[in-house]
Amino acid sequence: MRKTLRTSLERAGYQVAEAGDGRTGLRHHAATPADLIITDIFMADFDGIETIRALRRAAPRVKIIVVSGGDSTGTLNMLEDAKLLGADRAFHKPLKSEELLGAVREMLSENPEE
Protein backbone atom coordinates (compact mmCIF):
# COMPACT_ATOMS: atom_id res chain seq x y z
CA MET A 1 0.00 0.00 0.00
CA ARG A 2 2.83 2.42 0.84
CA LYS A 3 4.40 1.90 -2.57
CA THR A 4 1.08 2.57 -4.33
CA LEU A 5 0.49 5.75 -2.30
CA ARG A 6 4.03 6.93 -2.91
CA THR A 7 3.71 6.38 -6.66
CA SER A 8 0.36 8.23 -6.84
CA LEU A 9 1.63 11.17 -4.81
CA GLU A 10 4.90 11.47 -6.75
CA ARG A 11 3.07 11.32 -10.07
CA ALA A 12 0.93 14.19 -8.81
CA GLY A 13 4.11 16.19 -8.16
CA TYR A 14 4.54 15.73 -4.41
CA GLN A 15 7.83 15.01 -2.70
CA VAL A 16 7.40 11.86 -0.60
CA ALA A 17 9.37 10.23 2.21
CA GLU A 18 8.19 7.00 3.75
CA ALA A 19 8.69 4.99 6.92
CA GLY A 20 7.68 1.48 7.86
CA ASP A 21 6.43 2.39 11.32
CA GLY A 22 5.48 5.38 13.44
CA ARG A 23 8.72 5.60 15.41
CA THR A 24 10.79 5.75 12.21
CA GLY A 25 8.36 8.28 10.74
CA LEU A 26 8.63 10.52 13.81
CA ARG A 27 12.45 10.44 13.65
CA HIS A 28 12.34 11.33 9.96
CA HIS A 29 9.84 14.14 10.60
CA ALA A 30 12.05 15.54 13.39
CA ALA A 31 15.02 15.63 10.99
CA THR A 32 13.12 16.78 7.90
CA PRO A 33 9.68 18.21 8.77
CA ALA A 34 6.84 17.47 6.38
CA ASP A 35 3.76 19.55 5.66
CA LEU A 36 1.50 16.50 5.74
CA ILE A 37 1.72 13.03 7.26
CA ILE A 38 -0.25 10.00 6.07
CA THR A 39 -0.31 7.18 8.59
CA ASP A 40 -1.99 3.85 9.00
CA ILE A 41 -3.55 2.98 12.35
CA PHE A 42 -2.24 -0.56 12.65
CA MET A 43 1.56 -0.69 12.43
CA ALA A 44 4.13 -2.78 14.25
CA ASP A 45 6.09 -1.28 17.14
CA PHE A 46 4.50 2.20 17.28
CA ASP A 47 0.96 2.41 15.95
CA GLY A 48 -0.87 5.24 14.22
CA ILE A 49 -2.67 6.42 17.37
CA GLU A 50 0.66 6.77 19.21
CA THR A 51 2.11 8.46 16.14
CA ILE A 52 -0.72 11.01 15.93
CA ARG A 53 -0.43 11.84 19.63
CA ALA A 54 3.35 12.30 19.36
CA LEU A 55 3.00 14.44 16.22
CA ARG A 56 0.42 16.69 17.86
CA ARG A 57 2.81 17.29 20.78
CA ALA A 58 5.89 17.85 18.61
CA ALA A 59 4.35 19.53 15.54
CA PRO A 60 0.82 20.76 16.34
CA ARG A 61 0.33 22.37 12.93
CA VAL A 62 1.32 19.43 10.74
CA LYS A 63 -1.59 18.07 8.75
CA ILE A 64 -2.40 14.39 9.32
CA ILE A 65 -4.35 11.90 7.23
CA VAL A 66 -5.03 8.51 8.80
CA VAL A 67 -6.02 5.38 6.90
CA SER A 68 -7.16 2.02 8.19
CA GLY A 69 -8.77 -1.16 7.01
CA GLY A 70 -9.73 -2.05 10.57
CA ASP A 71 -8.35 -4.83 12.68
CA SER A 72 -7.86 -8.42 11.60
CA THR A 73 -11.42 -9.28 12.64
CA GLY A 74 -12.86 -6.45 10.59
CA THR A 75 -14.82 -5.15 13.57
CA LEU A 76 -12.58 -2.49 15.14
CA ASN A 77 -12.79 1.02 13.68
CA MET A 78 -10.22 3.40 15.13
CA LEU A 79 -10.69 6.19 12.58
CA GLU A 80 -13.03 8.25 14.78
CA ASP A 81 -10.63 7.91 17.72
CA ALA A 82 -7.79 9.04 15.46
CA LYS A 83 -9.76 12.15 14.49
CA LEU A 84 -10.46 12.92 18.15
CA LEU A 85 -6.73 12.68 18.85
CA GLY A 86 -5.79 15.07 16.07
CA ALA A 87 -5.99 13.50 12.63
CA ASP A 88 -7.40 16.00 10.15
CA ARG A 89 -8.86 13.41 7.77
CA ALA A 90 -9.59 9.70 7.99
CA PHE A 91 -10.11 7.18 5.22
CA HIS A 92 -11.11 3.52 5.17
CA LYS A 93 -8.98 1.10 3.16
CA PRO A 94 -9.11 0.25 0.42
CA LEU A 95 -9.08 3.87 -0.57
CA LYS A 96 -9.38 5.48 -3.94
CA SER A 97 -6.26 7.29 -5.04
CA GLU A 98 -8.33 10.20 -6.46
CA GLU A 99 -10.03 10.68 -3.09
CA LEU A 100 -6.72 10.74 -1.23
CA LEU A 101 -5.08 13.04 -3.78
CA GLY A 102 -8.03 15.42 -3.52
CA ALA A 103 -7.65 15.55 0.26
CA VAL A 104 -3.89 16.09 -0.01
CA ARG A 105 -4.35 18.93 -2.52
CA GLU A 106 -7.00 20.57 -0.38
CA MET A 107 -5.07 20.24 2.87
CA LEU A 108 -1.81 21.54 1.43
CA SER A 109 -3.51 24.53 -0.18
CA GLU A 110 -5.08 25.65 3.11
CA ASN A 111 -3.41 28.57 4.79
CA PRO A 112 -2.23 27.69 8.29
CA GLU A 113 -3.74 29.76 11.05
CA GLU A 114 -1.38 32.32 12.44
For each residue, the residues with C-beta under 8 A, 3 or more apart:
1: 4 5 40 93
2: 5 6 18 20
3: 6 7
4: 1 7 8 97
5: 1 2 8 9 16 38 97 100
6: 2 3 9 10 16 18
7: 3 4 10 11
8: 4 5 11 12 97 100 101
9: 5 6 12 14 16 101 104
10: 6 7 13 14 15 16
11: 7 8
12: 8 9 101 104 105
13: 10
14: 9 10 104
15: 10
16: 5 6 9 10
17: 28 32 34
18: 2 6
19: 22 24 25 27 28
20: 2 24 43 44
21: 24 25 43 44 45 46
22: 19 25 26 39 43 45 46 47 48 50 51 54
23: 26 27 45 46
24: 19 20 21 27 28
25: 19 21 22 28 29 37 39 51
26: 22 23 29 30 46 51 54 55 58
27: 19 23 24 30 31
28: 17 19 24 25 31 32
29: 25 26 32 33 34 37 55 58 59 62
30: 26 27 33 58
31: 27 28
32: 17 28 29
33: 29 30 59 62
34: 17 29 37 62
35: 62 63 108
36: 62 63 64 65 104 107 108
37: 25 29 34 51 55 62 63 64 65
38: 5 64 65 66 67 100 104
39: 22 25 43 48 51 52 64 65 66 67
40: 1 43 48 66 67 68
41: 47 48 49 66 67 68 78 79 82
42: 47 48 68 69 71 78
43: 20 21 22 39 40 46 47 48 51
44: 20 21
45: 21 22 23
46: 21 22 23 26 43 50 51
47: 22 41 42 43 50 51
48: 22 39 40 41 42 43 51 52 66 68 78 82
49: 41 52 53 78 81 82 85
50: 22 46 47 53 54
51: 22 25 26 37 39 43 46 47 48 54 55
52: 39 48 49 55 56 64 66 82 85 86 87
53: 49 50 56 57 85 86
54: 22 26 50 51 57 58
55: 26 29 37 51 52 58 59 62 64 86
56: 52 53 59 60 85 86
57: 53 54 60
58: 26 29 30 54 55
59: 29 33 55 56 62
60: 56 57
61: 112
62: 29 33 34 35 36 37 55 59
63: 35 36 37 88 107 108 110
64: 36 37 38 39 52 55 86 87 88 89
65: 36 37 38 39 87 88 89 90 91 100 103 104 107
66: 38 39 40 41 48 52 79 82 83 87 89 90 91
67: 38 39 40 41 90 91 92 93 95 100
68: 40 41 42 48 77 78 79 82 90 91 92 93
69: 42 92 93 94
70: 73 74 75 76 77 78 92
71: 42 74 75 76
72:
73: 70 76
74: 70 71
75: 70 71
76: 70 71 73
77: 68 70 80
78: 41 42 48 49 68 70 81 82
79: 41 66 68 82 83 87 90 91 92
80: 77 83 84 90
81: 49 78 84 85
82: 41 48 49 52 66 68 78 79 85 86 87 90
83: 66 79 80 86 87 88 90
84: 80 81
85: 49 52 53 56 81 82
86: 52 53 55 56 64 82 83
87: 52 64 65 66 79 82 83 90
88: 63 64 65 83 107
89: 64 65 66 103 107
90: 65 66 67 68 79 80 82 83 87
91: 65 66 67 68 79 95 99 100 103
92: 67 68 69 70 79 95
93: 1 67 68 69
94: 69
95: 67 91 92 99 100
96: 99 100
97: 4 5 8 100 101
98: 101 102
99: 91 95 96 102 103
100: 5 8 38 65 67 91 95 96 97 103 104
101: 8 9 12 97 98 104 105
102: 98 99 105 106
103: 65 89 91 99 100 106 107
104: 9 12 14 36 38 65 100 101 107 108
105: 12 101 102 108 109
106: 102 103 109 110
107: 36 63 65 88 89 103 104 110
108: 35 36 63 104 105
109: 105 106
110: 63 106 107
111:
112: 61
113:
114:
